[in-house]
Amino acid sequence: MSARPASRERRSPRVRLPEIGTWGPIFAFAGLVLLFGALEPDVFLTSGNFFSILNNQAVLAILACGLTVVLLTGEFDLSIGATLSFTGALSAGLAAKSGLSVGLVVPLVLVIGILIGCVNGVLVAYFRVPALIATLAVASLLEGFTLWYTDGETIFAGIPKEYLDIGRWSIGDAKASFFYLIVIAVLLWAGLRYTAGGRFLHAIGDNREASRLSGIRVERYVIVAFAIAGLCAAVAGVAQTARNGSAQPTQGAALLLPAFAAAFLGSATLRRGEFHIAGTVIGVYLVATGSAGFIILGAPFFVTQLFSGAVLIIATASARFLGRRDES
């Protein structure tokens, strides 16, 4: 099963302006701001609400950026939410219960995130297990390990201040997780756009067999893509746990659908059916803006779920439509 919206012609390295049809999500974003700003200007159009959206969605955006790299190769990763939960719980537990220093815990957990991604990649690339099945199985294993490690309970007692500071420092009203997002998004954007490895990942997603025939080590780069997703999920897990001051054993589950919604929405933003980092970040904050607006208006709690689901359907359909137009 391919996660890629549709094949399209190779991009020229020169800078080109996006076509007007790919500005739809941007116009929708502006429309939501105008709508909710007109209806509730004293609440929606405030710096407090702006920074609340900016900070609260940063962890989701980090998770979605890692997912975008996997989707770019034509694969899926359904284990990112479970990886977030596992790494968040493990890091909190090691710091609170085992007495390990934060300087050791964080790098260790990030490496574990990479290894989880590598397991996914090996299953998909070398054992030819469909990504949907492989990553779903890994997610189930991780959920089981997380429940075993936490005994099904939230970890909050004994977490050292040094660990909590990872997620609670700020510059002005912008919190730590937002700055982590900036660093990760810029690094991934630059790597995918300006490095040979990034070009190879694009080529693999466009045509895997042609990439293999041209000498690209497809299996290696698929594993790298999954490893990046695992690393991003681990960063998100540590950042969220540190900010919340606790680790819930299922905290990543609620972020899986929004991450996919953002990535697919991003694939229809500014480019014709192509997964890319900037589009994913825009997708995250578009959905978040809509959800925040409905909450401020006092809409029933289920409306935000309906909105997210509708955005995912529209985004996927738009991405595939743009991709088919590009092929014709």
N, C-alpha and C positions, 0 to 999 in steps of 0.2 A: 504494500500500500504506500502510495507516495503522498508526502505531506506538502509537496510543492504546489503552489496554485496552478501553474502551467508553465511550460517551457516558453522561452522567448529568446529573441535574437541577442547575441552578445553585445554588451554595452561598449560603446566607444569610450576611451579613457578621457576624452575631452568633456568639459562640464556642459551639461545641457539643461535647459529649464524644464521642469516637470510639465506634463500635459495637463490641460485644464480639468480633464476627467478624474485625475488622481488627486485633485484638491478637495474632493467631496468631504472626507473626514475633517479637513481643516475648516471648511465652511460649516460643517455640523458642529464642530467645537465652538466656533464663534457664535453660531446660532444658539447653542445651549447657554453660553455666557450671557448673551443679550436677553434671552428668555427669562432665565432665573434672576438675572440682575434687575430686570424690569419688575418682576413679581415680588421679589424680596431684596430690594437694594440695601437695606440697612443690615442685612445678615450675610447675604451672598457676596456682595461687593465690598468685602472688608479684608484687610490684611490677615486677620486671624483665620478666616475661612481659606484664603489663598495658601497660607503656609500650612494649614491643617491638611489640605489636599496634597500639597507638595511633599510634606514629610510622611504622611500616613501611607502613601502609595509607593514610596521609594523602594521598600523591600519587594513588593510585587514587581516593580519595574526591573529590579536586579534579576529576579527569578525569570522574568519574561525575556530579558536580553540573552540569558544563557540558552533558553529554549529556542530563541530565534536562530542561533547558530546551528542547532540540530535540524530545525525545519528547513534551513537553507540547503542542506544536503539531501533533502527529500525524505527524511526520517521523522519519527515521533519520539518524544520522551515523556511518558506518563509517570515517571518516578520522581520528578523534580519536587513535588509537594512532599512526598514521603522522605526524600533526602533532606529537605529543609527541616522537617520535624525531627528526624533522627540526629542530624548534626547539632541542632539547637539543644535537644535534650542531652546528648552526649557531652557537649561542651559545658553546659551548666552543671551536669552531674560530676564531671571530672574536676571542675573548679570548686564545687561545693562539698562533694563527698570524699573525693580521693585526695584532695589537698594539693593537686598539681598547680604549678604556677600558671598564670594566664598567658605568659610569654611562651609556654610550652603547649598549652591546651589549644590555643587558636590555630597555630600552624599545623598541629596534629590533625585537628578536625578538618581543616581545609584540604589537607592531603587525603584524608578519608573521603571527602566529597569527590576529589579527582578520581580516586580508585573506584568509587561507585560508578562514576561515569565511564571509566575504562571497562568495567565489567559489562555495562550495557553495550558499549561499542564492540567489544569482542564477541558477545552473543550475536549481535546483528551482523557485523562485518565478516567474521570468520566462521561462525556456526550457522549463519544464514537463518537465524530465528527472526521472524517478522518483528519489527520494532514495537508494534502495538502489543504483542504477546510478551516479548522479552522485558520491556520496561514495566509492563503491568505486573509481571511476576516479581521483578526486583522491588517494585513498590510494595507489594504484599509482604515480601520478606522484611523489608525495612520497617514497615508498620508493625510487624510482629516483634522484631528486635527492639523497637522503641517502646512498645507496651511492656515487654519483658524487663527492659532496663529501668523504666520508670514505675513499674508495677501499676501502670494505668493511672498514675497520679501526676499532678502538676508539680514540677520541681521549682521551689522558690526559696526555701530556707538555706541559709549558709552561703549563698552566692556572694563572692567577694566584691568589694567596691571596684577593684581594678577591672573586673569583668563587666560590671554594669556601666562603667565609664566608656566602654567601647561603643555603646549605643546611645549614650546620653549627653555627650559633648555637643556643643552647638556653636554656630557663629551667627549672632543675631537671633532671628527666629527660625533659621534653617538648621535642622537637626543633622546629626552624624550620618544617618542612613541616606540622606539626600546627597551628601558629598561622596559617600561610597558609590552611589549610583552614577554620579558624574564621572568619577574615575573609571569605573567599569565600562560605562557606555562609550566614553571617548576611546579607551583602549581597544574595545571590540570594533568600533566603527573604523578606526584607523587601521587596525589589523586586517579587517575584511576588505577594506578599500585599497590599501596601498602595499600590502605584502604579497609575496608569491603564494603563501599558504592560503590567504584569503581568496585570491583568484582561483586557486585549485578547488576550494570549497564551493565557490560559485559554479565552477565548471562541472563538478560532481553532481550538483543539483540539477544542472541543465541537461546533462547527458552522461550518465555514469559509465556506460560502456565505451563511449567515445573518449572519455577522460582516461579510462584504463588503457585503451589502445594508444593514447598519446603519451603514455609513460607515467601518468600520475598514479601514485600508490594510494588507490582509492580506500582500501581498508584502513590504512594508517590514518588518513585524514578524517574518516568517519569516526574512528576512535577518539581522535583529538576533539572533534565537535562534541561528542558526548562527555568527554572529560571537562571541557569548558562549561557545559551545562551543569555538571556535578559540582564544579568549583563555585559557580555563581549561586547554586542552591545552598551550598555550605556557607558562603558569605551572608546570604539572606537569612539563613538559620541563626547564625551567631548574632547578626545585627538585630533581628527581631527579638530574640531571647534577651539580649542585653538591654534593649530599650524597654521591654515589658517588665524586666526583672523576674521573669519566670519562664519556664519551658513547659508548654502543654504538649502531650504526646501526639495530638492530632492537629497541631497548629498550621501545618502546611496544606492540609486537605482543601481548605476553603480557597486557596490561592491557585489551584490547578486550572480550573475553568477560566477565571479572569486572565491568567497568563496566556492561555491559548487564544482567548478573545482578543487580547491586545496585540498578539503577534499577527493574527490573521487580519485584524483591522489595519495594522501597520503595513501589511503587504499590499493593501489597496491605497496607501497614502503616499503621494509624491512619486511613486514608481508604478509601473504597470505589472502588477502581480508578482512582486519580488519581496521576499522577506528581507528586512533591513532594520538596523538598530534604531535609527532615528524614528522610523515609522512605528516601531514597537513602543517606544517611550511616549510618542504622541497618542497611541492607542490606549495605553494605560491611563493617561491623564484625561483623555476624552471620556472614557467609561466612568472614571472617578468623579469627574465634574458633573456628569449626568446623575450619578447615584447621589452625590452630595446635594444637588439641587432638589431632587425628589424628597430627600430626607428633610431638608429645610422647609419645603412646602407642606410637610406633614403627611405625605403619601403613606399608604399602608406598607408594612415592612417587606411584603413580598414584591413590591413594585421594582425595587432595585434588582432583584433576581430576574424578573421578567425583562427588564431593560438590558441586563448583561447578556441574557440568552438571545434576545433579539439582535443585539449588536453583533454577536458571534455569527448568527445566520446571515445577516446582511453583509458582514465583512467577508465571510467565506465566499458567498455568491458573487460579490463585487470583484474579489480577487480573481476568481475563475473566469468571470466575464471579461475582465480586462486582459487576462492571459489569452483567452480565445481570440479576442480582437487582435492581439499582437501577432498571433500565428497566421491570421487570415490575410 
